[in-house]
Amino acid sequence: MRIVYMGSGEFGCETLRRLLEIGHDIVQVITQPARPAGRGRHLMPTPIARLAQELSLPVLEVANVNA
């Protein structure tokens, strides 16, 4: 099955991994934009964005998925 996956939090990472393990085709990952974090206020991508990049999946960052 071809899937567009939407998520941002750490809890969604296991779901994304499992979908890939059972053979689904993730055609796009949609998540929130990177936000400043830490003392240096460096931009930090969401856990889903980091995982998608590790897995070489296409990532689209949108501020409001309903817009």
PDBQT receptor file of N, H, CA, C and O in Angstrom, charges set to zero:
ATOM      1  N   MET A   1       0.837  -1.166   0.000  1.00  0.00    +0.000 N 
ATOM      2  CA  MET A   1       0.000   0.000   0.000  1.00  0.00    +0.000 C 
ATOM      3  C   MET A   1       0.889   1.238   0.000  1.00  0.00    +0.000 C 
ATOM      4  O   MET A   1       1.892   1.280   0.712  1.00  0.00    +0.000 OA
ATOM      5  N   ARG A   2       0.534   2.233  -0.781  1.00  0.00    +0.000 N 
ATOM      6  H   ARG A   2      -0.281   2.198  -1.360  1.00  0.00    +0.000 HD
ATOM      7  CA  ARG A   2       1.262   3.500  -0.816  1.00  0.00    +0.000 C 
ATOM      8  C   ARG A   2       0.693   4.417   0.261  1.00  0.00    +0.000 C 
ATOM      9  O   ARG A   2      -0.521   4.598   0.356  1.00  0.00    +0.000 OA
ATOM     10  N   ILE A   3       1.581   4.995   1.072  1.00  0.00    +0.000 N 
ATOM     11  H   ILE A   3       2.567   4.848   0.995  1.00  0.00    +0.000 HD
ATOM     12  CA  ILE A   3       1.149   5.776   2.231  1.00  0.00    +0.000 C 
ATOM     13  C   ILE A   3       1.856   7.128   2.272  1.00  0.00    +0.000 C 
ATOM     14  O   ILE A   3       3.056   7.228   2.016  1.00  0.00    +0.000 OA
ATOM     15  N   VAL A   4       1.080   8.169   2.603  1.00  0.00    +0.000 N 
ATOM     16  H   VAL A   4       0.105   8.087   2.811  1.00  0.00    +0.000 HD
ATOM     17  CA  VAL A   4       1.632   9.468   2.992  1.00  0.00    +0.000 C 
ATOM     18  C   VAL A   4       1.516   9.500   4.508  1.00  0.00    +0.000 C 
ATOM     19  O   VAL A   4       0.409   9.472   5.045  1.00  0.00    +0.000 OA
ATOM     20  N   TYR A   5       2.644   9.559   5.200  1.00  0.00    +0.000 N 
ATOM     21  H   TYR A   5       3.544   9.582   4.763  1.00  0.00    +0.000 HD
ATOM     22  CA  TYR A   5       2.676   9.483   6.662  1.00  0.00    +0.000 C 
ATOM     23  C   TYR A   5       2.788  10.885   7.244  1.00  0.00    +0.000 C 
ATOM     24  O   TYR A   5       3.627  11.675   6.809  1.00  0.00    +0.000 OA
ATOM     25  N   MET A   6       1.942  11.198   8.229  1.00  0.00    +0.000 N 
ATOM     26  H   MET A   6       1.261  10.556   8.582  1.00  0.00    +0.000 HD
ATOM     27  CA  MET A   6       1.966  12.503   8.877  1.00  0.00    +0.000 C 
ATOM     28  C   MET A   6       2.202  12.314  10.372  1.00  0.00    +0.000 C 
ATOM     29  O   MET A   6       1.503  11.544  11.030  1.00  0.00    +0.000 OA
ATOM     30  N   GLY A   7       3.191  13.022  10.895  1.00  0.00    +0.000 N 
ATOM     31  H   GLY A   7       3.759  13.647  10.361  1.00  0.00    +0.000 HD
ATOM     32  CA  GLY A   7       3.476  12.930  12.316  1.00  0.00    +0.000 C 
ATOM     33  C   GLY A   7       4.649  13.817  12.671  1.00  0.00    +0.000 C 
ATOM     34  O   GLY A   7       5.313  14.364  11.790  1.00  0.00    +0.000 OA
ATOM     35  N   SER A   8       4.906  13.959  13.969  1.00  0.00    +0.000 N 
ATOM     36  H   SER A   8       4.367  13.515  14.684  1.00  0.00    +0.000 HD
ATOM     37  CA  SER A   8       6.044  14.776  14.375  1.00  0.00    +0.000 C 
ATOM     38  C   SER A   8       6.720  14.258  15.642  1.00  0.00    +0.000 C 
ATOM     39  O   SER A   8       7.931  14.421  15.795  1.00  0.00    +0.000 OA
ATOM     40  N   GLY A   9       5.977  13.643  16.547  1.00  0.00    +0.000 N 
ATOM     41  H   GLY A   9       4.993  13.511  16.423  1.00  0.00    +0.000 HD
ATOM     42  CA  GLY A   9       6.530  13.234  17.830  1.00  0.00    +0.000 C 
ATOM     43  C   GLY A   9       7.267  11.907  17.799  1.00  0.00    +0.000 C 
ATOM     44  O   GLY A   9       7.174  11.137  16.843  1.00  0.00    +0.000 OA
ATOM     45  N   GLU A  10       7.997  11.667  18.870  1.00  0.00    +0.000 N 
ATOM     46  H   GLU A  10       8.072  12.292  19.647  1.00  0.00    +0.000 HD
ATOM     47  CA  GLU A  10       8.776  10.432  19.022  1.00  0.00    +0.000 C 
ATOM     48  C   GLU A  10       7.883   9.189  18.969  1.00  0.00    +0.000 C 
ATOM     49  O   GLU A  10       8.294   8.150  18.453  1.00  0.00    +0.000 OA
ATOM     50  N   PHE A  11       6.666   9.295  19.499  1.00  0.00    +0.000 N 
ATOM     51  H   PHE A  11       6.332  10.139  19.918  1.00  0.00    +0.000 HD
ATOM     52  CA  PHE A  11       5.765   8.144  19.541  1.00  0.00    +0.000 C 
ATOM     53  C   PHE A  11       5.404   7.638  18.142  1.00  0.00    +0.000 C 
ATOM     54  O   PHE A  11       5.038   6.473  17.992  1.00  0.00    +0.000 OA
ATOM     55  N   GLY A  12       5.501   8.488  17.121  1.00  0.00    +0.000 N 
ATOM     56  H   GLY A  12       5.799   9.435  17.243  1.00  0.00    +0.000 HD
ATOM     57  CA  GLY A  12       5.172   8.082  15.756  1.00  0.00    +0.000 C 
ATOM     58  C   GLY A  12       6.300   7.360  15.044  1.00  0.00    +0.000 C 
ATOM     59  O   GLY A  12       6.078   6.761  13.992  1.00  0.00    +0.000 OA
ATOM     60  N   CYS A  13       7.505   7.403  15.593  1.00  0.00    +0.000 N 
ATOM     61  H   CYS A  13       7.685   7.890  16.447  1.00  0.00    +0.000 HD
ATOM     62  CA  CYS A  13       8.663   6.785  14.936  1.00  0.00    +0.000 C 
ATOM     63  C   CYS A  13       8.506   5.268  14.827  1.00  0.00    +0.000 C 
ATOM     64  O   CYS A  13       8.816   4.686  13.787  1.00  0.00    +0.000 OA
ATOM     65  N   GLU A  14       8.035   4.635  15.879  1.00  0.00    +0.000 N 
ATOM     66  H   GLU A  14       7.783   5.107  16.724  1.00  0.00    +0.000 HD
ATOM     67  CA  GLU A  14       7.884   3.181  15.851  1.00  0.00    +0.000 C 
ATOM     68  C   GLU A  14       6.830   2.769  14.818  1.00  0.00    +0.000 C 
ATOM     69  O   GLU A  14       6.985   1.752  14.143  1.00  0.00    +0.000 OA
ATOM     70  N   THR A  15       5.778   3.546  14.699  1.00  0.00    +0.000 N 
ATOM     71  H   THR A  15       5.652   4.373  15.247  1.00  0.00    +0.000 HD
ATOM     72  CA  THR A  15       4.743   3.254  13.700  1.00  0.00    +0.000 C 
ATOM     73  C   THR A  15       5.320   3.347  12.293  1.00  0.00    +0.000 C 
ATOM     74  O   THR A  15       5.064   2.484  11.454  1.00  0.00    +0.000 OA
ATOM     75  N   LEU A  16       6.090   4.383  12.041  1.00  0.00    +0.000 N 
ATOM     76  H   LEU A  16       6.298   5.084  12.722  1.00  0.00    +0.000 HD
ATOM     77  CA  LEU A  16       6.702   4.548  10.719  1.00  0.00    +0.000 C 
ATOM     78  C   LEU A  16       7.642   3.384  10.408  1.00  0.00    +0.000 C 
ATOM     79  O   LEU A  16       7.619   2.837   9.306  1.00  0.00    +0.000 OA
ATOM     80  N   ARG A  17       8.460   3.014  11.378  1.00  0.00    +0.000 N 
ATOM     81  H   ARG A  17       8.479   3.458  12.274  1.00  0.00    +0.000 HD
ATOM     82  CA  ARG A  17       9.365   1.869  11.178  1.00  0.00    +0.000 C 
ATOM     83  C   ARG A  17       8.585   0.595  10.863  1.00  0.00    +0.000 C 
ATOM     84  O   ARG A  17       8.943  -0.153   9.954  1.00  0.00    +0.000 OA
ATOM     85  N   ARG A  18       7.527   0.361  11.613  1.00  0.00    +0.000 N 
ATOM     86  H   ARG A  18       7.236   0.969  12.351  1.00  0.00    +0.000 HD
ATOM     87  CA  ARG A  18       6.738  -0.868  11.440  1.00  0.00    +0.000 C 
ATOM     88  C   ARG A  18       6.053  -0.904  10.080  1.00  0.00    +0.000 C 
ATOM     89  O   ARG A  18       5.990  -1.958   9.447  1.00  0.00    +0.000 OA
ATOM     90  N   LEU A  19       5.542   0.228   9.627  1.00  0.00    +0.000 N 
ATOM     91  H   LEU A  19       5.593   1.085  10.141  1.00  0.00    +0.000 HD
ATOM     92  CA  LEU A  19       4.921   0.275   8.299  1.00  0.00    +0.000 C 
ATOM     93  C   LEU A  19       5.920  -0.129   7.215  1.00  0.00    +0.000 C 
ATOM     94  O   LEU A  19       5.570  -0.847   6.278  1.00  0.00    +0.000 OA
ATOM     95  N   LEU A  20       7.150   0.331   7.345  1.00  0.00    +0.000 N 
ATOM     96  H   LEU A  20       7.434   0.915   8.106  1.00  0.00    +0.000 HD
ATOM     97  CA  LEU A  20       8.186  -0.040   6.381  1.00  0.00    +0.000 C 
ATOM     98  C   LEU A  20       8.542  -1.524   6.485  1.00  0.00    +0.000 C 
ATOM     99  O   LEU A  20       8.717  -2.201   5.472  1.00  0.00    +0.000 OA
ATOM    100  N   GLU A  21       8.646  -2.021   7.721  1.00  0.00    +0.000 N 
ATOM    101  H   GLU A  21       8.503  -1.471   8.544  1.00  0.00    +0.000 HD
ATOM    102  CA  GLU A  21       8.999  -3.430   7.936  1.00  0.00    +0.000 C 
ATOM    103  C   GLU A  21       8.004  -4.386   7.294  1.00  0.00    +0.000 C 
ATOM    104  O   GLU A  21       8.393  -5.429   6.767  1.00  0.00    +0.000 OA
ATOM    105  N   ILE A  22       6.731  -4.038   7.335  1.00  0.00    +0.000 N 
ATOM    106  H   ILE A  22       6.415  -3.191   7.763  1.00  0.00    +0.000 HD
ATOM    107  CA  ILE A  22       5.726  -4.955   6.785  1.00  0.00    +0.000 C 
ATOM    108  C   ILE A  22       5.480  -4.723   5.301  1.00  0.00    +0.000 C 
ATOM    109  O   ILE A  22       4.580  -5.326   4.716  1.00  0.00    +0.000 OA
ATOM    110  N   GLY A  23       6.276  -3.852   4.693  1.00  0.00    +0.000 N 
ATOM    111  H   GLY A  23       7.006  -3.362   5.169  1.00  0.00    +0.000 HD
ATOM    112  CA  GLY A  23       6.283  -3.758   3.246  1.00  0.00    +0.000 C 
ATOM    113  C   GLY A  23       5.483  -2.634   2.615  1.00  0.00    +0.000 C 
ATOM    114  O   GLY A  23       5.300  -2.628   1.398  1.00  0.00    +0.000 OA
ATOM    115  N   HIS A  24       5.001  -1.683   3.404  1.00  0.00    +0.000 N 
ATOM    116  H   HIS A  24       5.150  -1.688   4.393  1.00  0.00    +0.000 HD
ATOM    117  CA  HIS A  24       4.271  -0.566   2.807  1.00  0.00    +0.000 C 
ATOM    118  C   HIS A  24       5.241   0.414   2.149  1.00  0.00    +0.000 C 
ATOM    119  O   HIS A  24       6.392   0.541   2.565  1.00  0.00    +0.000 OA
ATOM    120  N   ASP A  25       4.760   1.097   1.124  1.00  0.00    +0.000 N 
ATOM    121  H   ASP A  25       3.824   0.994   0.786  1.00  0.00    +0.000 HD
ATOM    122  CA  ASP A  25       5.550   2.074   0.379  1.00  0.00    +0.000 C 
ATOM    123  C   ASP A  25       5.222   3.464   0.916  1.00  0.00    +0.000 C 
ATOM    124  O   ASP A  25       4.147   3.997   0.640  1.00  0.00    +0.000 OA
ATOM    125  N   ILE A  26       6.139   4.052   1.681  1.00  0.00    +0.000 N 
ATOM    126  H   ILE A  26       7.011   3.618   1.905  1.00  0.00    +0.000 HD
ATOM    127  CA  ILE A  26       5.943   5.393   2.220  1.00  0.00    +0.000 C 
ATOM    128  C   ILE A  26       6.412   6.370   1.143  1.00  0.00    +0.000 C 
ATOM    129  O   ILE A  26       7.610   6.500   0.895  1.00  0.00    +0.000 OA
ATOM    130  N   VAL A  27       5.460   7.056   0.505  1.00  0.00    +0.000 N 
ATOM    131  H   VAL A  27       4.486   6.950   0.706  1.00  0.00    +0.000 HD
ATOM    132  CA  VAL A  27       5.797   7.936  -0.613  1.00  0.00    +0.000 C 
ATOM    133  C   VAL A  27       6.115   9.362  -0.169  1.00  0.00    +0.000 C 
ATOM    134  O   VAL A  27       6.754  10.113  -0.907  1.00  0.00    +0.000 OA
ATOM    135  N   GLN A  28       5.669   9.742   1.043  1.00  0.00    +0.000 N 
ATOM    136  H   GLN A  28       5.150   9.133   1.642  1.00  0.00    +0.000 HD
ATOM    137  CA  GLN A  28       5.939  11.084   1.557  1.00  0.00    +0.000 C 
ATOM    138  C   GLN A  28       5.751  11.084   3.064  1.00  0.00    +0.000 C 
ATOM    139  O   GLN A  28       4.840  10.441   3.587  1.00  0.00    +0.000 OA
ATOM    140  N   VAL A  29       6.620  11.812   3.761  1.00  0.00    +0.000 N 
ATOM    141  H   VAL A  29       7.360  12.335   3.336  1.00  0.00    +0.000 HD
ATOM    142  CA  VAL A  29       6.474  12.022   5.197  1.00  0.00    +0.000 C 
ATOM    143  C   VAL A  29       6.236  13.514   5.400  1.00  0.00    +0.000 C 
ATOM    144  O   VAL A  29       7.025  14.344   4.947  1.00  0.00    +0.000 OA
ATOM    145  N   ILE A  30       5.144  13.848   6.082  1.00  0.00    +0.000 N 
ATOM    146  H   ILE A  30       4.504  13.174   6.450  1.00  0.00    +0.000 HD
ATOM    147  CA  ILE A  30       4.805  15.243   6.351  1.00  0.00    +0.000 C 
ATOM    148  C   ILE A  30       4.925  15.485   7.850  1.00  0.00    +0.000 C 
ATOM    149  O   ILE A  30       4.384  14.729   8.657  1.00  0.00    +0.000 OA
ATOM    150  N   THR A  31       5.641  16.549   8.213  1.00  0.00    +0.000 N 
ATOM    151  H   THR A  31       6.081  17.163   7.558  1.00  0.00    +0.000 HD
ATOM    152  CA  THR A  31       5.878  16.853   9.616  1.00  0.00    +0.000 C 
ATOM    153  C   THR A  31       5.963  18.358   9.825  1.00  0.00    +0.000 C 
ATOM    154  O   THR A  31       5.939  19.121   8.860  1.00  0.00    +0.000 OA
ATOM    155  N   GLN A  32       6.062  18.785  11.068  1.00  0.00    +0.000 N 
ATOM    156  H   GLN A  32       6.081  18.164  11.852  1.00  0.00    +0.000 HD
ATOM    157  CA  GLN A  32       6.198  20.201  11.396  1.00  0.00    +0.000 C 
ATOM    158  C   GLN A  32       7.604  20.681  11.068  1.00  0.00    +0.000 C 
ATOM    159  O   GLN A  32       8.539  19.883  11.014  1.00  0.00    +0.000 OA
ATOM    160  N   PRO A  33       7.756  21.983  10.848  1.00  0.00    +0.000 N 
ATOM    161  CA  PRO A  33       9.093  22.527  10.573  1.00  0.00    +0.000 C 
ATOM    162  C   PRO A  33      10.023  22.392  11.782  1.00  0.00    +0.000 C 
ATOM    163  O   PRO A  33       9.575  22.280  12.924  1.00  0.00    +0.000 OA
ATOM    164  N   ALA A  34      11.315  22.406  11.502  1.00  0.00    +0.000 N 
ATOM    165  H   ALA A  34      11.679  22.497  10.575  1.00  0.00    +0.000 HD
ATOM    166  CA  ALA A  34      12.319  22.386  12.573  1.00  0.00    +0.000 C 
ATOM    167  C   ALA A  34      12.144  23.636  13.427  1.00  0.00    +0.000 C 
ATOM    168  O   ALA A  34      11.795  24.704  12.923  1.00  0.00    +0.000 OA
ATOM    169  N   ARG A  35      12.392  23.486  14.732  1.00  0.00    +0.000 N 
ATOM    170  H   ARG A  35      12.676  22.619  15.141  1.00  0.00    +0.000 HD
ATOM    171  CA  ARG A  35      12.233  24.605  15.665  1.00  0.00    +0.000 C 
ATOM    172  C   ARG A  35      13.539  24.816  16.444  1.00  0.00    +0.000 C 
ATOM    173  O   ARG A  35      14.309  23.876  16.640  1.00  0.00    +0.000 OA
ATOM    174  N   PRO A  36      13.778  26.058  16.884  1.00  0.00    +0.000 N 
ATOM    175  CA  PRO A  36      14.967  26.316  17.699  1.00  0.00    +0.000 C 
ATOM    176  C   PRO A  36      14.898  25.545  19.020  1.00  0.00    +0.000 C 
ATOM    177  O   PRO A  36      13.847  25.487  19.659  1.00  0.00    +0.000 OA
ATOM    178  N   ALA A  37      16.018  24.960  19.418  1.00  0.00    +0.000 N 
ATOM    179  H   ALA A  37      16.872  25.008  18.900  1.00  0.00    +0.000 HD
ATOM    180  CA  ALA A  37      16.062  24.193  20.669  1.00  0.00    +0.000 C 
ATOM    181  C   ALA A  37      17.445  24.304  21.290  1.00  0.00    +0.000 C 
ATOM    182  O   ALA A  37      18.428  24.590  20.608  1.00  0.00    +0.000 OA
ATOM    183  N   GLY A  38      17.502  24.074  22.584  1.00  0.00    +0.000 N 
ATOM    184  H   GLY A  38      16.703  23.842  23.139  1.00  0.00    +0.000 HD
ATOM    185  CA  GLY A  38      18.781  24.069  23.297  1.00  0.00    +0.000 C 
ATOM    186  C   GLY A  38      19.307  25.468  23.571  1.00  0.00    +0.000 C 
ATOM    187  O   GLY A  38      18.688  26.469  23.211  1.00  0.00    +0.000 OA
ATOM    188  N   ARG A  39      20.444  25.509  24.207  1.00  0.00    +0.000 N 
ATOM    189  H   ARG A  39      20.946  24.695  24.500  1.00  0.00    +0.000 HD
ATOM    190  CA  ARG A  39      21.038  26.799  24.585  1.00  0.00    +0.000 C 
ATOM    191  C   ARG A  39      21.424  27.627  23.378  1.00  0.00    +0.000 C 
ATOM    192  O   ARG A  39      21.274  28.849  23.386  1.00  0.00    +0.000 OA
ATOM    193  N   GLY A  40      21.912  26.982  22.354  1.00  0.00    +0.000 N 
ATOM    194  H   GLY A  40      22.034  25.990  22.348  1.00  0.00    +0.000 HD
ATOM    195  CA  GLY A  40      22.327  27.705  21.155  1.00  0.00    +0.000 C 
ATOM    196  C   GLY A  40      21.173  28.043  20.234  1.00  0.00    +0.000 C 
ATOM    197  O   GLY A  40      21.351  28.725  19.224  1.00  0.00    +0.000 OA
ATOM    198  N   ARG A  41      19.968  27.555  20.591  1.00  0.00    +0.000 N 
ATOM    199  H   ARG A  41      19.824  27.001  21.411  1.00  0.00    +0.000 HD
ATOM    200  CA  ARG A  41      18.770  27.776  19.790  1.00  0.00    +0.000 C 
ATOM    201  C   ARG A  41      18.964  27.359  18.339  1.00  0.00    +0.000 C 
ATOM    202  O   ARG A  41      18.505  28.034  17.418  1.00  0.00    +0.000 OA
ATOM    203  N   HIS A  42      19.654  26.231  18.147  1.00  0.00    +0.000 N 
ATOM    204  H   HIS A  42      20.027  25.681  18.895  1.00  0.00    +0.000 HD
ATOM    205  CA  HIS A  42      19.847  25.677  16.811  1.00  0.00    +0.000 C 
ATOM    206  C   HIS A  42      18.550  25.027  16.358  1.00  0.00    +0.000 C 
ATOM    207  O   HIS A  42      17.795  24.496  17.173  1.00  0.00    +0.000 OA
ATOM    208  N   LEU A  43      18.295  25.071  15.062  1.00  0.00    +0.000 N 
ATOM    209  H   LEU A  43      18.908  25.502  14.401  1.00  0.00    +0.000 HD
ATOM    210  CA  LEU A  43      17.095  24.435  14.535  1.00  0.00    +0.000 C 
ATOM    211  C   LEU A  43      17.192  22.927  14.714  1.00  0.00    +0.000 C 
ATOM    212  O   LEU A  43      18.184  22.305  14.335  1.00  0.00    +0.000 OA
ATOM    213  N   MET A  44      16.154  22.355  15.294  1.00  0.00    +0.000 N 
ATOM    214  H   MET A  44      15.348  22.861  15.602  1.00  0.00    +0.000 HD
ATOM    215  CA  MET A  44      16.121  20.925  15.571  1.00  0.00    +0.000 C 
ATOM    216  C   MET A  44      14.908  20.321  14.863  1.00  0.00    +0.000 C 
ATOM    217  O   MET A  44      13.770  20.686  15.156  1.00  0.00    +0.000 OA
ATOM    218  N   PRO A  45      15.153  19.393  13.928  1.00  0.00    +0.000 N 
ATOM    219  CA  PRO A  45      14.025  18.758  13.238  1.00  0.00    +0.000 C 
ATOM    220  C   PRO A  45      13.239  17.860  14.190  1.00  0.00    +0.000 C 
ATOM    221  O   PRO A  45      13.746  17.455  15.236  1.00  0.00    +0.000 OA
ATOM    222  N   THR A  46      12.010  17.556  13.821  1.00  0.00    +0.000 N 
ATOM    223  H   THR A  46      11.598  17.885  12.972  1.00  0.00    +0.000 HD
ATOM    224  CA  THR A  46      11.186  16.667  14.639  1.00  0.00    +0.000 C 
ATOM    225  C   THR A  46      11.771  15.256  14.604  1.00  0.00    +0.000 C 
ATOM    226  O   THR A  46      12.521  14.919  13.687  1.00  0.00    +0.000 OA
ATOM    227  N   PRO A  47      11.435  14.436  15.588  1.00  0.00    +0.000 N 
ATOM    228  CA  PRO A  47      11.909  13.047  15.577  1.00  0.00    +0.000 C 
ATOM    229  C   PRO A  47      11.504  12.301  14.289  1.00  0.00    +0.000 C 
ATOM    230  O   PRO A  47      12.281  11.502  13.767  1.00  0.00    +0.000 OA
ATOM    231  N   ILE A  48      10.310  12.560  13.791  1.00  0.00    +0.000 N 
ATOM    232  H   ILE A  48       9.679  13.209  14.215  1.00  0.00    +0.000 HD
ATOM    233  CA  ILE A  48       9.860  11.914  12.553  1.00  0.00    +0.000 C 
ATOM    234  C   ILE A  48      10.715  12.366  11.370  1.00  0.00    +0.000 C 
ATOM    235  O   ILE A  48      11.075  11.551  10.522  1.00  0.00    +0.000 OA
ATOM    236  N   ALA A  49      11.043  13.658  11.306  1.00  0.00    +0.000 N 
ATOM    237  H   ALA A  49      10.751  14.320  11.996  1.00  0.00    +0.000 HD
ATOM    238  CA  ALA A  49      11.880  14.169  10.210  1.00  0.00    +0.000 C 
ATOM    239  C   ALA A  49      13.264  13.533  10.258  1.00  0.00    +0.000 C 
ATOM    240  O   ALA A  49      13.808  13.157   9.220  1.00  0.00    +0.000 OA
ATOM    241  N   ARG A  50      13.843  13.409  11.461  1.00  0.00    +0.000 N 
ATOM    242  H   ARG A  50      13.401  13.715  12.304  1.00  0.00    +0.000 HD
ATOM    243  CA  ARG A  50      15.169  12.788  11.582  1.00  0.00    +0.000 C 
ATOM    244  C   ARG A  50      15.132  11.333  11.114  1.00  0.00    +0.000 C 
ATOM    245  O   ARG A  50      16.011  10.892  10.374  1.00  0.00    +0.000 OA
ATOM    246  N   LEU A  51      14.112  10.591  11.549  1.00  0.00    +0.000 N 
ATOM    247  H   LEU A  51      13.398  10.949  12.150  1.00  0.00    +0.000 HD
ATOM    248  CA  LEU A  51      13.998   9.188  11.154  1.00  0.00    +0.000 C 
ATOM    249  C   LEU A  51      13.787   9.057   9.649  1.00  0.00    +0.000 C 
ATOM    250  O   LEU A  51      14.401   8.205   9.007  1.00  0.00    +0.000 OA
ATOM    251  N   ALA A  52      12.938   9.882   9.094  1.00  0.00    +0.000 N 
ATOM    252  H   ALA A  52      12.439  10.574   9.615  1.00  0.00    +0.000 HD
ATOM    253  CA  ALA A  52      12.676   9.823   7.654  1.00  0.00    +0.000 C 
ATOM    254  C   ALA A  52      13.955  10.109   6.864  1.00  0.00    +0.000 C 
ATOM    255  O   ALA A  52      14.207   9.466   5.845  1.00  0.00    +0.000 OA
ATOM    256  N   GLN A  53      14.753  11.053   7.319  1.00  0.00    +0.000 N 
ATOM    257  H   GLN A  53      14.548  11.575   8.147  1.00  0.00    +0.000 HD
ATOM    258  CA  GLN A  53      16.022  11.350   6.648  1.00  0.00    +0.000 C 
ATOM    259  C   GLN A  53      16.972  10.163   6.743  1.00  0.00    +0.000 C 
ATOM    260  O   GLN A  53      17.658   9.837   5.774  1.00  0.00    +0.000 OA
ATOM    261  N   GLU A  54      17.015   9.515   7.909  1.00  0.00    +0.000 N 
ATOM    262  H   GLU A  54      16.458   9.780   8.696  1.00  0.00    +0.000 HD
ATOM    263  CA  GLU A  54      17.856   8.324   8.077  1.00  0.00    +0.000 C 
ATOM    264  C   GLU A  54      17.437   7.208   7.121  1.00  0.00    +0.000 C 
ATOM    265  O   GLU A  54      18.276   6.468   6.607  1.00  0.00    +0.000 OA
ATOM    266  N   LEU A  55      16.132   7.097   6.892  1.00  0.00    +0.000 N 
ATOM    267  H   LEU A  55      15.450   7.698   7.309  1.00  0.00    +0.000 HD
ATOM    268  CA  LEU A  55      15.587   6.040   6.042  1.00  0.00    +0.000 C 
ATOM    269  C   LEU A  55      15.484   6.452   4.577  1.00  0.00    +0.000 C 
ATOM    270  O   LEU A  55      14.952   5.704   3.757  1.00  0.00    +0.000 OA
ATOM    271  N   SER A  56      15.988   7.636   4.247  1.00  0.00    +0.000 N 
ATOM    272  H   SER A  56      16.419   8.244   4.913  1.00  0.00    +0.000 HD
ATOM    273  CA  SER A  56      15.968   8.174   2.877  1.00  0.00    +0.000 C 
ATOM    274  C   SER A  56      14.550   8.301   2.323  1.00  0.00    +0.000 C 
ATOM    275  O   SER A  56      14.295   8.000   1.157  1.00  0.00    +0.000 OA
ATOM    276  N   LEU A  57      13.638   8.751   3.174  1.00  0.00    +0.000 N 
ATOM    277  H   LEU A  57      13.845   8.996   4.121  1.00  0.00    +0.000 HD
ATOM    278  CA  LEU A  57      12.268   8.991   2.746  1.00  0.00    +0.000 C 
ATOM    279  C   LEU A  57      12.093  10.486   2.463  1.00  0.00    +0.000 C 
ATOM    280  O   LEU A  57      12.716  11.312   3.130  1.00  0.00    +0.000 OA
ATOM    281  N   PRO A  58      11.256  10.845   1.485  1.00  0.00    +0.000 N 
ATOM    282  CA  PRO A  58      11.037  12.266   1.199  1.00  0.00    +0.000 C 
ATOM    283  C   PRO A  58      10.270  12.930   2.341  1.00  0.00    +0.000 C 
ATOM    284  O   PRO A  58       9.277  12.388   2.827  1.00  0.00    +0.000 OA
ATOM    285  N   VAL A  59      10.737  14.111   2.767  1.00  0.00    +0.000 N 
ATOM    286  H   VAL A  59      11.544  14.551   2.372  1.00  0.00    +0.000 HD
ATOM    287  CA  VAL A  59      10.130  14.831   3.894  1.00  0.00    +0.000 C 
ATOM    288  C   VAL A  59       9.619  16.176   3.425  1.00  0.00    +0.000 C 
ATOM    289  O   VAL A  59      10.305  16.899   2.703  1.00  0.00    +0.000 OA
ATOM    290  N   LEU A  60       8.408  16.505   3.841  1.00  0.00    +0.000 N 
ATOM    291  H   LEU A  60       7.850  15.917   4.428  1.00  0.00    +0.000 HD
ATOM    292  CA  LEU A  60       7.816  17.815   3.579  1.00  0.00    +0.000 C 
ATOM    293  C   LEU A  60       7.464  18.410   4.926  1.00  0.00    +0.000 C 
ATOM    294  O   LEU A  60       6.719  17.809   5.700  1.00  0.00    +0.000 OA
ATOM    295  N   GLU A  61       8.005  19.609   5.213  1.00  0.00    +0.000 N 
ATOM    296  H   GLU A  61       8.610  20.097   4.584  1.00  0.00    +0.000 HD
ATOM    297  CA  GLU A  61       7.712  20.281   6.476  1.00  0.00    +0.000 C 
ATOM    298  C   GLU A  61       6.675  21.358   6.227  1.00  0.00    +0.000 C 
ATOM    299  O   GLU A  61       6.884  22.242   5.396  1.00  0.00    +0.000 OA
ATOM    300  N   VAL A  62       5.556  21.293   6.940  1.00  0.00    +0.000 N 
ATOM    301  H   VAL A  62       5.386  20.575   7.614  1.00  0.00    +0.000 HD
ATOM    302  CA  VAL A  62       4.489  22.287   6.814  1.00  0.00    +0.000 C 
ATOM    303  C   VAL A  62       4.087  22.777   8.204  1.00  0.00    +0.000 C 
ATOM    304  O   VAL A  62       4.022  21.996   9.153  1.00  0.00    +0.000 OA
ATOM    305  N   ALA A  63       3.820  24.072   8.311  1.00  0.00    +0.000 N 
ATOM    306  H   ALA A  63       3.873  24.706   7.540  1.00  0.00    +0.000 HD
ATOM    307  CA  ALA A  63       3.428  24.656   9.587  1.00  0.00    +0.000 C 
ATOM    308  C   ALA A  63       2.012  24.245   9.971  1.00  0.00    +0.000 C 
ATOM    309  O   ALA A  63       1.732  24.001  11.145  1.00  0.00    +0.000 OA
ATOM    310  N   ASN A  64       1.116  24.166   8.984  1.00  0.00    +0.000 N 
ATOM    311  H   ASN A  64       1.344  24.364   8.030  1.00  0.00    +0.000 HD
ATOM    312  CA  ASN A  64      -0.264  23.810   9.255  1.00  0.00    +0.000 C 
ATOM    313  C   ASN A  64      -0.735  22.849   8.168  1.00  0.00    +0.000 C 
ATOM    314  O   ASN A  64      -0.920  23.248   7.018  1.00  0.00    +0.000 OA
ATOM    315  N   VAL A  65      -0.925  21.613   8.526  1.00  0.00    +0.000 N 
ATOM    316  H   VAL A  65      -0.775  21.289   9.460  1.00  0.00    +0.000 HD
ATOM    317  CA  VAL A  65      -1.320  20.597   7.567  1.00  0.00    +0.000 C 
ATOM    318  C   VAL A  65      -2.715  20.864   6.993  1.00  0.00    +0.000 C 
ATOM    319  O   VAL A  65      -3.044  20.372   5.914  1.00  0.00    +0.000 OA
ATOM    320  N   ASN A  66      -3.529  21.634   7.702  1.00  0.00    +0.000 N 
ATOM    321  H   ASN A  66      -3.262  22.034   8.579  1.00  0.00    +0.000 HD
ATOM    322  CA  ASN A  66      -4.888  21.928   7.235  1.00  0.00    +0.000 C 
ATOM    323  C   ASN A  66      -4.950  23.126   6.289  1.00  0.00    +0.000 C 
ATOM    324  O   ASN A  66      -5.987  23.375   5.673  1.00  0.00    +0.000 OA
ATOM    325  N   ALA A  67      -3.852  23.866   6.169  1.00  0.00    +0.000 N 
ATOM    326  H   ALA A  67      -3.010  23.664   6.669  1.00  0.00    +0.000 HD
ATOM    327  CA  ALA A  67      -3.864  25.059   5.316  1.00  0.00    +0.000 C 
ATOM    328  C   ALA A  67      -3.633  24.701   3.855  1.00  0.00    +0.000 C 
ATOM    329  O   ALA A  67      -3.612  25.585   2.998  1.00  0.00    +0.000 OA
TER     330      ALA A  67
